[in-house]
Amino acid sequence: MVLEATMICIDDSDWMRNGDFLPTRLQAQEDAVNVICRSKQQESPENTFGVSTMTNGKVLVTLTNQLGNIITRLHRVEPEGSMNFVVGIRIAHLALRHRKSKNARMRIVAFVGSPVMQDEGELKKLAGRLKKENVAVDIVNFGEIDENTQKLESFIKQVNSGKPDSGSHLVSVPASANQLSEALRTSPIIGASGNYSGGGGSGGGGATGDFDFGVDPSQDPELAMALRVSMEEERSRRQAEQQASGAPEAAPTAEGALATVDTNEFAELAQGIGGDQGGGDYSMTEDEELMLALQMSMETGAAGAETAGDGGSTVDADERLAQELMAEEAAAAAGGEESMEDDDDIANVLADPDVLRSVLSTLPGVDMNSEAIMHVLSETAVQHEAAREKDEESSDDDL
């Protein structure tokens, strides 16, 4: 896997206030940048990415692999001024030349949502420089497609000239798409590598099939782990069943362990609990994920109990569990009588006002001079004196 250092140039001109892409062109770019950065992370955790603007060529975030820094900085961007395509690309190229890993391939992803004012001569000169430096360029053309398409197609053609494997692309997204990020999911910028699945939508329907069980581990690691554990339990159960029946174990196939388990069953179960939202797009709460994992584990455990020999070991385990529970209940009953006697002894000791005063004085935060404490001690002294006199009278009667 070839490492990549990617600079993303966003269009932050005044044209980004338009609402043809929901909610605005600028916020639609933020979502799309998030999608692109996540796809780069999934390709390799060592890939780096940064963000710069196209109006004044300002670098917002230098090359990093921390997506949180990118998202935080994008939230503070406000539309202003006019886009300068050439300056924005040159600044991004300069930032890439200062990447830490010189082995990382350089790539620029530029969002163009306002008219490109530079002529084709300037663009051709810029494309020649990028081609010479082996810089791949992806352009997302949206908003002003009719005005910019011809210039941008010529620019990308110049970058790719003589290098069919340069990997530069032009993606034009019409306003009818509404969601810019959804349109990019199946575009060559992301979809060509097959490493990202957003799950559903008009641009990503059926993309969940690229992952085991139809679940993207980076989006939902807990659910993916639960499904994988259940798959391993199912495989172990089937192997035990084969050994018990004396059937020869199937030879391993090229697909490895996944060949012995119907992964579609797990994917359908996950989608069933997550809800039918069309195109494989579903979201699950933590409670629903827990229910899924428990349900699959219980089904696996029940199937294993039915196929474990003649069932004698399961019966013995149940009998031992019942005997242990009965022993615990008997011990708890015996301990209850002893605890009642202990409680009486403690109550008798605390009935002595001197003992109670010494105990309270050792407790932190207790004010021995407060009215409440003094009242309790006086009441205890009265009760203790009455109990002592009663005991003396009982002793005299016995004599």
N, C-alpha and C positions, 0 to 999 in steps of 0.2 A: 504494500500500500504506500503510494507516494504521499508524503506530507504536503500540506498546502498552507500558505499564509494568504489570507483573504482580506482585502480592504473593501468595505461596503460604502459606496457613495450615495447619500440620500439627497433628494431634491427638497430643499427647505425654502423654496421661493414662495412668493405670495400666491402663486397658482395652487398651492397645496391646501388652501382654504376651501376649495371646491368640494362638494359633497356627492359627486357622481360615484365615488368609491366610498363605501360606508366605513366609519362615520364621516371621515374626511380623507382626502388623499394623503395627508401627512400621517394620520393615525393608521391608515391602511399600510403605509410603508413600515411603520413600527412593527406591526404584526408579521409582515413579510420578512423583515430582518430577523425576527425571532425564529421563524421557520428555517431560514437559511442557516443561521448559526447553529441551530440544533442538528441540522443535517450534517454540517461539517464536524460537529462533535461525535456524531455516530459513526462517521467514516473513520475517524481516529481521534482519540482523546488528546493527542499532541498537536492537532491542527489549531491554528490561531486565527483570530479575526479581529478587525478593528472597524471603526466607523468615522467617516469624514463627511463634510457638507459640500454641496455643489455651488452654493452662492458665493461664499468668501474663501472656500478651500480650507476651512478650519478642521483640524483633526480633533474629533470629540473623544475618541478612545483609541489609544495605541494598540498594537497587536497583543492580544491576550487570549486565554482560553476560559475566562470567567464570563459567562453569559450574563450574570447579574449586573456586572458593570455596564454592559452594553444597554440593557433594558433601562437601568436607572438613568443613564445619560440621555437616552432618546426621549424620555418623558419630559425633559426640560427644554426640548427644541421648540422654537416658535417660528412660524413662517415669516420671512422677511426678504426683500430684495428680489433680484433676478438671478436665474441660474446661469453659470458660466461652465459649460461642459468641459472645455479644454483645461481650464484651471483646476477644476475638481479632479479630473483624471490624473493630471500631472502631480498634484499633491498626494493622491493615493499611491501613485507609483513611487514617489519619494519615500513615503512611509514604508512601503514594502522593501525597498532597498536597505532599510535599517532593521530588517527582521533578525531575530537572534539566530535561528537555524538557517544557514545559507543553503542547506539541502532542500528546504521547503520550496515547493513550486509557488510562484507568484500568481495571484488571481485578483481581478477587480470585478466587483458586481456593482453596476451603476443603475440607479433608479432615475428615469427621465420622465417627468410628468408635466413639463412645461416646454415651450418652444426652444429648440436649439438655435441660437442666434449666430453661431460661427458658421462660416461657409465650408464647403466640402474640401477646399484646399487645405485649410487648417486641420480639418479632421483627418485628411489623408496623411499629412505630415505627422500628426500625433500617432496614427495607427502604425506608421512605419517605425517609429521609435519603440512602441510597445512590442512590435513583432521582433525587432532586433534584440530586445531585452528578454524575450521569451515570457512575456506577460500575457496570460489568458484574460479575456474580457467577456463578461456576461452583462448584457444590457436588458433591463426590464422597461419596455416602452409602454406607457399607459397615459391616459388623460388626453394628450394631444397626438394621437396616433397618425392621423392623416397628414399632419404637417411634418412630423419627424421621421416617419418610416423610411423614406427614400435616403435621407442622409445617414441614418443609423445602419441601414442595410449595406450601404457602400463602405461605411467605417468597419463593420464586422468582416466584410469580404476582404478588405485590405489587410486586416489583422490575420486572417486565416490563409491568405494567399501563400502558396508554396508550402504550407504546413497543414495538411488536412486533419492532423491529429492534435491541433493546437487547443481544441476544446472551448473555443469562444462561441457564444450563442447570442442571438437576439430573440427575445420573447415579447411579443406584442399582446397586451391584455386589453380587450375592449371594455368600455364602461358597462356593458351589459353583464359582465362577470360579477360586478358589485364587490366581491371579496377578492382582493389582490392575492392574499396568502393562499387561498384555496386554488386559485389558478396556477400558482407556482408549484404546487405539490406534484403535479404531473408534467411539469415543463422540463426541458433538458437541463435546466439549472439545478434541479433537485431530482426529478424523476429518472434521469438517465442512469444515476448511480444505484437507484433502487434502495437507498439506505434510509429513506425517511418515509413514514406513514402517518398521516394525520388522522386517518380514519374517517372516511365518508366525505360528504360534501360533493358538489358538482365536479370538483377537480380531482378527488381522491377516492372515488368509489372503488371498493374491492381491494384497496391497497393493503388491508390487514392480512391478506394471504401471504405476504412476504415474511411474516413472523410465525414462530411456532404457536399453535393454538389460536392464531389471529389476534395476539396481544403483543403490543410493542413494549419490550422490557424497559426501555428508557422512559416511557410515559407512565407505566404502572408496574414497577418492579415487584411489589408485594403480590399482585395477582399472578404475574408471570411465574414467580417462584412457587406459589401454591399449586399452580397447574403443573409445573414441572415435577414437584414432589409427588403429586397424585399420579402422574404418569409413571414415575419410577416404582411407586407402590403397585400399580396395576401390572407393570412388567414383571415384578418379583412374584406377584400372585400367579400370573400365568405360567411362569417358569416352574413354580412349585407344583402347580396343577399338572404340568407336563411330566415332571419327575414322578409324581404320585401315580399317574396313570401308566407310566412306563413307556410313554411315547418318546421317540428320539427328538432331541432339541433341534429346532430349525437352525440351519446354518446362517451366520450373520450375512446381511446384505450390504450393499453399498451405502444404504441410508442409515446403517447402524441401528442403534436402539430404537429410533423412531419407527422403524419398519414393523415392530411388534405391537404397536399401539395405534389405535385409530385416533389421530389427533383431531379429526373433524368433530368427534364426539365432544371433546373438551371445548373446542371453539364454539360449537352450537350451544353448549350449556352456558358458557360465558356470555354469549350474545343473548340467550334467552333471559338470563337474570338481569343483564344490563338494560334490556328493553329494545324494542324494535324501532330503530330510528332511521332505518333506510340506509342502504349502501354500506352496511357494516359499521356504521357510526353509532357508537353507544358509549355511555358514560356510567360508571358504577361508583356508588358511595362506598365508604369503608365498611359499613354494615353489610352491604350486598356482597362485597368481596369476601368478607368473613363467612357469610352464609354459603357462598359458592365453595370455599375451601372446606368447610365443615361437611357440606353435603357430599362432596366428592370423597372425602376421607371416610365418612360413614358408609357410603356405598362400597368402597374398597374393603373396609373392615368386615362388612356383612358378607360380602362374597367370599372373603378369605375364610370366614368361620364355617361356611357351608362346605367348602372343598378341602378342609384340613382333615384328611384321613376319614375315620368313621365318626368323627365328632366327639370321641372320648376325651381328648385333651381339653376341648372347650367346656364339656360338662364338669370335668374335674376342677377346672379353674373357677367355674361358677360356684361349685360347692365350697371350695376353699374360701372364696370371697364371702359367701353367706356365713360360714363359720367364724371368719374374722370379724364380721359385723356384729354377730351375736356376742362374741367375746368382748368387743368394745362396749356394747350396750350394758353387759353385766358389770364390767369394770366401772362404767360411768355411774351406774346405779349405786354400787358400793362406795364409790368415791363421793357420791352426793350426800350419803349419811355422814361420812367423816367430815365433809366440808361444813355440814350444818352444825356439828359439834364444835368445829373450829371457830365458826362464826359466833357461837354462844360464848366461847372462851374469850374471844377478842372483845365482844360487847361488855363482858364482865370487867375486863381490864380497863377499858376506856371509861367505865362508869366511875372510876376513881378520879376525882378532880385533880389530884396532884400529878397522876400519870398523864391525864389529858393536857394539863398545862405544860408539862415537859415536852410532850409530842408537838404541840402547837408552836412552841418556842423555837423548835428546830426547823420548821417549815419556812422557806424563803417568801418574803412579801407579806408575812402575817404580823399585824400590829397588835401586840398583846394588850395595849392600853386602849384599844377601840371599844366603843360601847357594846358592839355586837359580841365581841370575844368575852368581855367581862360578864355580859348577860348569860352567855352559854355556860361559863364556868360557875357562876352563882347557881344557875338552875341545876347543873350537874352536882354541885355540892349538896344542895337540898335533897335531890333524889338519892344521892349516895347515903346521906345521913338517915333518911327515912328507911332505906333498905337495910341499913345496919341495925336500926332499932327493931325492925320487923324480925330480923334474924335472931336478935337477942331474946325477943319475946317467944319465938319458936323454940329456942334452946331451953328457956325456963319452963315452958309447958311440957317439954319432953322429960325434964327432971321431975 
